[in-house]
Amino acid sequence: MDRKTRPPLLTAKTAISILKGHSDVSLDLGLSRTEVKIEDKGAVLTDGSIIVFEDLKKIAERRDTVFFPEEGSIRQVALWDGHYYKLVPTKGAPTLEIDGIRMHRTKGTTPDVDAAAKVQTLNVAGCRVLDTCFGLGYTALYAFRGGASLVVSIEVRPEVMRIAELNPWSGGLFQDGGIHLLIGDSFTMIDVFPEGFFDCVVHDPPRIARAGRLYSGDFYFKMYRVLGEGGRLFHYTGEPGSRRRRVDLRRGVMGRLRQAGFSELVYDEALRGVRGERGRSL
């Protein structure tokens, strides 16, 4: 999906600007600025749709929601299939929220800045990269922009892919021929790739309570298998431990990665994840 087919998107910030009489606003979550026409009943957007002032006031009250016009009304960029998927604006690229839990880091950073830093730590230029958890595709995009020769990204939920199609910050995913998007469970999908096929793996799973198998020794062995000699891994873990639960996630992850064969394991405090390598044969 490109800008010609994606609807204009409105946030509280945009609505407040229009209500104050400003016509120069962003309709793509901050990527660009455009002119809207303010009339007696509301604002005429770039696609010709009219957002009445009553709806703009409703949008202005929802700082955690993205809206788009449809058939004379407004709709949230959100889906429900037993789980609730929602696009949430930030100071940079938006984040994905599932059942109220944000899927990206937003405290002290933005999803796009964080994804770029994770990719940069692996030096992906000229590499085949596996992105195990697509989300909104920021990791895949920054890997491709970083010079990766091939990026494969896996997403278990088609609903997440639909949210990404509506997200302007994910736009390049659906045009770049070097990015291949697969729908399925990473735990099983990874088995289709030959041994040593990838040079780098970025593993950024949901919380362990939601995706326990993606933190298991079995999955770590699968990632080890598809990495070539000297291949590099970044595994996001989030906070390294919880005193309340008496769980040290970092220690458990690093122990299982070591058992799977990874070496040179280092916890990156800034990125809140573990870097490691598949050793070279002597």
Residue pairs with C-beta under 8 A, 6 or more apart in sequence:
1 165
1 166
1 171
1 174
2 171
2 174
2 175
3 28
3 168
3 171
6 28
6 165
6 166
6 168
6 171
7 47
7 49
7 68
7 69
7 70
7 166
8 27
8 28
8 45
8 46
8 47
8 49
8 68
8 69
9 27
9 28
9 29
9 66
9 67
9 68
9 77
9 166
9 168
10 27
10 51
10 56
10 59
10 66
10 67
10 68
10 69
10 74
11 29
11 59
11 63
11 65
11 66
11 67
11 89
12 59
12 60
12 61
12 62
12 63
12 65
12 89
13 63
13 89
14 25
14 26
14 27
14 59
15 56
15 57
15 59
15 60
16 60
17 25
18 25
18 36
18 38
18 43
18 51
18 56
19 53
19 56
19 57
19 60
21 38
23 35
23 36
23 37
23 38
23 43
24 33
24 34
24 35
25 33
25 34
25 36
26 32
26 33
26 34
27 34
27 36
27 45
27 46
28 168
29 66
29 89
29 93
29 94
29 167
29 168
29 169
30 92
31 168
31 169
34 46
36 43
36 44
36 45
36 46
37 43
37 44
38 44
39 50
41 50
41 52
41 53
42 50
42 51
42 52
42 53
42 55
42 56
43 50
43 51
43 56
44 50
45 51
45 69
47 69
49 69
49 72
50 69
50 72
51 59
51 69
51 74
55 73
55 74
58 74
59 65
59 67
59 74
63 89
64 88
64 89
64 97
65 76
65 77
65 78
65 86
65 88
65 89
66 76
66 77
66 87
66 88
66 89
66 94
67 74
67 75
67 76
67 77
68 74
68 75
68 77
68 166
69 75
76 86
77 86
77 87
77 163
77 166
77 167
78 84
78 85
78 86
78 87
78 163
79 85
79 86
79 159
79 162
79 163
81 159
83 98
83 99
83 157
83 159
84 97
84 98
84 99
84 100
85 96
85 97
85 98
85 157
85 159
85 160
85 163
86 96
86 97
86 98
86 163
87 94
87 95
87 96
87 97
87 163
87 166
87 167
88 94
88 95
88 96
88 97
88 102
90 106
90 110
90 111
91 110
92 110
92 111
92 112
92 113
93 110
93 111
93 112
93 136
93 138
93 169
94 111
94 136
94 167
94 169
95 102
95 103
95 104
95 106
95 111
95 136
96 102
96 103
96 104
96 135
96 136
96 160
96 163
97 103
98 160
98 206
101 206
101 207
101 210
103 135
103 136
103 206
104 111
104 114
104 115
104 135
104 136
104 138
105 111
105 114
105 272
111 136
111 138
112 138
112 142
112 169
114 271
115 138
115 139
115 141
115 142
116 138
116 142
117 270
117 271
118 139
118 142
118 202
118 204
118 234
118 236
118 271
118 273
119 139
119 142
119 143
119 146
119 202
120 142
120 146
121 234
121 268
121 271
121 275
122 129
122 200
122 202
122 232
122 233
122 234
122 275
123 232
124 143
124 146
124 147
124 148
124 199
124 200
125 146
125 147
125 148
126 147
126 148
126 149
126 199
127 147
127 148
127 149
127 198
127 199
127 200
128 148
128 149
128 150
128 151
128 152
128 197
128 198
128 199
128 200
129 140
129 143
129 148
129 150
129 151
129 152
129 198
129 199
129 200
129 201
129 202
130 152
130 154
130 190
130 193
130 198
130 200
130 201
130 202
130 223
130 226
131 139
131 140
131 143
131 151
131 152
131 153
131 154
131 202
131 204
132 154
132 186
132 190
132 201
132 202
132 203
132 204
132 205
132 214
132 223
133 154
133 155
133 186
133 203
133 204
133 205
133 206
133 211
133 214
134 140
134 153
134 154
134 155
134 160
134 161
134 164
134 181
135 155
135 160
135 164
135 204
136 160
136 163
136 164
136 167
136 169
136 170
137 153
137 164
137 170
137 173
137 179
137 181
138 169
138 170
139 153
139 202
139 204
140 151
140 153
140 173
140 179
140 181
141 170
141 172
141 173
141 176
141 179
143 151
143 200
143 202
144 151
144 172
144 176
144 178
144 179
148 178
148 200
149 178
150 178
150 180
151 178
151 179
151 180
152 180
152 182
152 193
152 198
153 173
153 179
153 180
153 181
153 182
154 182
154 183
154 184
154 185
154 186
154 189
154 190
155 161
155 181
155 182
155 183
156 183
156 184
156 185
156 186
158 183
161 181
161 183
164 170
164 173
165 174
172 179
173 179
173 181
182 189
186 205
186 214
186 219
187 213
187 214
187 218
187 219
187 222
190 219
190 222
190 223
190 226
191 222
193 226
194 226
195 225
195 226
196 225
196 226
196 227
196 228
196 229
196 231
197 226
197 228
198 226
198 227
198 228
198 231
199 227
199 228
199 231
199 232
200 227
200 231
200 232
200 233
200 234
201 223
201 226
201 227
201 231
201 232
201 233
201 234
202 234
203 214
203 223
203 233
203 234
203 235
203 236
204 235
204 236
204 273
205 211
205 214
205 215
205 236
206 214
207 238
208 215
208 249
213 219
215 252
215 253
215 256
216 256
217 256
217 259
217 260
220 256
220 257
220 259
220 260
220 262
221 260
221 261
223 233
223 260
224 260
224 261
224 262
224 278
227 233
227 278
228 278
229 278
229 279
229 280
229 281
230 277
230 278
230 279
230 280
231 277
231 278
232 275
232 276
232 277
233 257
233 262
233 274
233 275
233 276
233 277
233 278
234 268
234 271
234 273
234 274
234 275
235 253
235 257
235 273
235 274
235 275
235 276
236 271
236 272
236 273
237 249
237 250
237 253
237 267
237 272
237 273
237 274
238 249
238 272
239 249
239 272
240 248
240 249
240 250
240 251
240 267
240 272
241 247
241 248
241 249
241 250
241 251
242 249
250 267
250 274
253 274
254 265
254 267
254 274
257 265
257 274
257 276
258 265
261 278
261 279
262 276
262 277
262 278
263 276
263 277
263 278
263 279
264 275
264 276
264 277
264 279
265 274
265 275
265 276
266 274
266 275
266 276
267 273
267 274
268 274
268 275
